[in-house]
Amino acid sequence: MSHNTFGHLFRVTTWGESHGPAIGCVVDGCPPGIALKEDDIQVWMEARKPGTSRFVTQRQESDTVQILSGVFEGKTTGTSIGLLIQNEDQRSKDYGDIKDKFRPGHADLTYHQKYGIRDYRGGGRSSARETAMRVAAGGVARQILKQAFGDGFVIRGAMVQMGTQVIDRARWEWDATQDNPFWCPDRQAAQTWESYLDGVRKSGNSVGAIIELVASGVPAGLGAPIYGKLDADLAAAMMSINAVKGVEIGAGMAAASLMGDENADEMRMKDGKVDFLSNKAGGILGGISTGQDVVVRFAVKPTSSILMPRRTVDIHGNDTEVVTKGRHDPCVGIRAVPVGEAMLACVLADHYLRQRAQVGDHAGGKIGA
């Protein structure tokens, strides 16, 4: 299978399947001298791993990361960084009854049509298990960005909609995302979501979600015109995540209903710097970062593996029904939050290295005296 690598200068190649012995990735392009230890990565793995609440899959994986190469005495060496996670809790027997059936909403049919062979155990390569390695690579990217941009740089993610349930942005608290299992920034909404998702889970069904990511402390100048746009690469990165069906930057789709005077982010000078009075553009203009918060949202479809019978066909061309057993997320968007954060980090690290390679220490055009 081709196309297992993403990025240009910061390049990540992942490998492995849901029910194989292990999954892993190789990170190329990390500069030498970056402080990196397994704990710097593990903290992000803890946020994504399964079995952390009744609202996510009960597959029990420690997701313990091993650094196999590219680090010496706590610093990156500039060579390839090899990362490995052992699969510990596979239950392949859960899929024996459906090995010849195509699960609606899954990649089963298209993998079969393309390759003529597929790993039916949890979806194999198409499983969201692969995203664990994206989170690991994102941990490396965050260390690069932390050294490059300083302590003011931070990436945060939140679930702003679960199914039909939407947060009240007037009650937004970033700290609240750490106090509930949904990454919800609205404490009141989080309480409502518990009973809502319990009902969905007990019925054997699933719901989708919308995730919002914000990167603060991103300097102006990342990205490039036309084919190297920062927002284009962010959109591609988010769309590469399992179950993602839509991406927005800044105001996104809502911009279509705004008037020009509402959508244009006006500017003033403040303390010798350009101060934007709004951020409809999501921190990116002409494909280049403005120095504002970079804001990305993505929509995650409902988990396709559900306990409710669905009409389908099998590899023999027969009409049939399928019920997906096993352990699955009633809302896969919950664990998509740290995955989205990781992909945002990887794209920003890649664009930082591209910017450094192109302009070096050149600080860009000055505004004012």
N, C-alpha and C positions, 0 to 999 in steps of 0.2 A: 504494500500500500504506500503510495507516495503522499507528499504534502503533510509530513509529520513535524515540520519545522516552521516557526514563525519568527519574525523580526529580521532586521538588517544587520546592524552592528551588534546589538544585544540579541543573540539568537538562541532560541530554545527548541530542542528536539525532544519529544516525549515518546515513550514506548511502553508496551505492556497492555494486558487485557484485564477485564473485571475479575475473571476467575483463573487467571494465570498465577504462577508462583510469586510474582513481584511486578511492580511498575517502577518506572524511572524516567529520568531526563538528563540531558546533557546541556549545560549552559555555556555558550561560547561568547566571547567578547567582553567579559567582565574585566575591567582594568585591574592591574596588580595593586596590592597594598590596601585593599578594602577589608576592613574588619569583618570577619565572618566566622561564626561557629554554628553548630547544629541548633543551639537554643534560639538563635536569631531567626531560624526558619520554623522551628517547632511551634513557636507561639502562634503563628498563623495557621499551622496545621490543626491546632486544637480548636480553632474557630470553625473549621470546615468539617471535621471528622464526623462520621455517622454515630448514631446511638447516644447522642447527648441529651435528648428529650423524647417524649412520646410523640412529638410532632414530626420526627424525621425517621428515616429507615433505622431499624434496630440491628443492622449488621454491625458487629463489634470489631472495629479496626482501631489499633492504637495509632496508626499513621506515623510511626516513628521514622524520622528521616535520618539516613546515613549519608555523610559526605565521603565519597570514595576518592575524589581527586580534586586538584585545583586549589587546595588550601594547605598552607604550611605555617605552623606556629601562629594560628589564628588570623592569618592574612591571606587574601587571594594572591595567587602567583601569576595571574594573567593567562594561565592555560585553562583547558576545558574543565569545568566543574561537573563532576558526576554525582548525581543524587539518586538514592534508592529507597523505596518503601516496600516492605514485604506485605503481601496479601495474607491475612491470617484467618479470615472467617468466611471462606467461600462455601456456599451450599448449592452446588451445581445440580443436585437432584431436584431442586425446585423447578427446574426448567425442562426436565426430561419429557413431561407430558406435552409440551408445546414446541418441541424441537423442529417439527415439520410445519408449524403454523406461523403465519405472519401476524405479529401483533399490530393492530391499528395504531397509528400515531408514532410507531417506532421506525427505526432504520432497517428492520429485518428485510422488508421487501426490496428496498433499493440496494442494499448490500448484496442480496442474492442476485438481483438483476445485473449488477455491475461485475461482481467477482465470480458468481457461480458457486460460491462456498461462503459460509459464515459461521462464526462462533455463536451459537444460540445461548450459551450460558451467560445470562445477564447482559447480553448485547455485545460481549467481547470488547472490541476496540471502540464501539459506539457508546459504550457505557459512560455515565458521568464519573465513574471511578477514575478515568483518565485525568479529570480536572484536579485531582490531588497533586499531581506533578506541576500543574500550572501555579497552584498556590505555593509550592516549594520554590519554584523559579521566581515567583513574585517576591518571596522573602529575600532572595539575592538582589533583585532589582531595588527593593526598598533600602537595602544597605548602601547601594551605589548612590541613590537619590538623597539619602540622609547625609552622606558625606558631601555631595555636590551642592545641595540647596540649604543645608543647615537645619537646625531644630524647628524652624517655623514651617517646615514641610510636613504635611500629613495627608494621608488618604483615608477617607471614611465612607462607609456604605450604610444604607438603610433601606428597609422595605417600606414603600409608601402606599402600596395597595396590595391586598390579598383578596383574590376573587373580586367580589363586588364591594368589598370593605375598603374605604379610603381614609387616610389619616386627615386630621385637621392641622394644616401647616401653622396655624397660630399657636399650636401646642408643641411645636417641634423642640425637642431637647436631644442633643447628641448623646448626652450621658445616659438617656433612657434606653438607647440601643443595647447597652450592656446589661440591662436589668430584666430583659424578657427574651424568650427563645426565638423571637421573630425578627430581631434587629429593628424593631419598630421605634421611631423617635417620638411617638405620641403614646404616653403611658395609658391614657384612657382607651385609646383604640386597641392597644395590646391586650387589655383585659377582655374586650369584646371578641377579639380574634381567637382567644383560647377556646371559648365555647363554640364559636363558629367553626373552627378547624376540627374540634373534637367531633362535631356532628358530621363533617365531611369524612373524617377518618373512619368513624364507626359505620358509616354507610358503604364503605369500600370504594368511595369515589375520590376525586382530587380536584384542586383548584390551581389557577395560575397566580402570577404576582408581577408587580412592577418594582424594580430595584433602582435606587438613585445613588450615584457615586459622586463624591466631591473631593477633588485634590486641591488643597490650599498650599500656598507657598511656591507655586510653579512660576518660574521667571518668564518674562516676555521673550519671544524669539524662537521657541521650540516649534518645529514643523517647517513646512516648505510649501510654496505655491504649487498649484496644479496637481501633480501626481504624488506628492509627498506630504499632503495635508495631514496635520495632526488629527483633525476630526475624522478624516477618512480612515486612518489607521485605527483609531479608537472604535469606530463603527464596525470595521472588519473584525477586530479583536473580540468585541462583545458578541457579534453574530456567530463567532466560531464556538461559543460556549453552548453546550448541550441545551436544547429546549428553548433557546432564545429566538424570538420571532420578530422583534422590532427594537430599534435603537433611536434615541433622541439625544441631541446635543443642545444644552441650554433650553430655550423655550420649545424647541423641537416642533412637533406637529401643531402645537398651539399657536405658533408664529403665523400660521396661515390665516388665523382669525383676527390678527392684530392689524392695526393701521400702521403706516410707516412711522408716524411720530411716536407711536407706542413701542415699536420694536427696536428702533435705533437707540443704542446705549449712549446717552449724552456724556460729555466729558467736561471737566474743569481741572485747573491746576490746583494742587494742594501740597504744601510743604515741598515745593519744587518737583513734584511728580504728577503724572496724569492720574486723575481720580475719576473713575467711571461712576455714573449715578445709578446705573442698573446693570444687569448682566443677562440680558436676553440671549446673547451670543454664546453663553456658556464658557466664557474665557478664551474663545478662539475666533479670530477674524482672518479671513483669507487663508485659512489653513494654518495660521501661526498663533501661538499663545499670546495673550494680551497682558499677562501678569495677574489677572483676576483668577478666582476659583475656576477650575475646569469642572464642568458639571455634565454628567452623562447619566442617562436613564435607559434601562432596557426592560423589555417585557418577556416574561417566561411563561410558556404555555403550561396547562395542567399536566401533571405526570401521566404518561400514557399507560403505565402499568397499574391497572386497577383490578379490583376483585369482581367487578360487574361484568357479566357475559357480553362480549362484543362479536358482531358478525365479521367474518374474515374468510380467507381462502388459505389452502395449504400448498405445499410445493408440488403436489400431484394435480393441482387444478380443481380441487373439490371445494365447494362451499362448505363452511363449517363455522363453529363458534370457538372463542378462546376466552379463558379466564386466567389472568396472570397471577400466579401464586408468588411466594417469596416475600422479601422485606423491601418496602418501597416508601418513598416520601409522599405524604398526602399533598404537600406543597413543596415542590423541588426548589422553589424560589428562596426558601429559607437558607439552604446551604449554597445558593448561588451568590449570596452577598460577598463572602470572602473570595470566591472565584473571580467575581467582577473586580474587586479591589486589586487582586493579583494581576489581572490582565491590564488594568489601568497602569499599575506600577511598571509592568514590562514594557508597555508602549512608551511611557514617559522616559524610562531608562534608555530605550533605544533611540528616542529622539534627542535626548540629552547628549548621547555619544555622537550622534550624527551632527548635531549643532557644534559640538566641540571640534569634531574633525574638519568641518567646513570653515568655521570662522575663528577657531582658536580662542585667544584672549580678547578678540575684538568685542567691545561691549555694545555695539550697535549705535544707531543714530541718537544724538543728544537732542533734547527738546528744551528750548529756552536758553538762557545765557549760561 
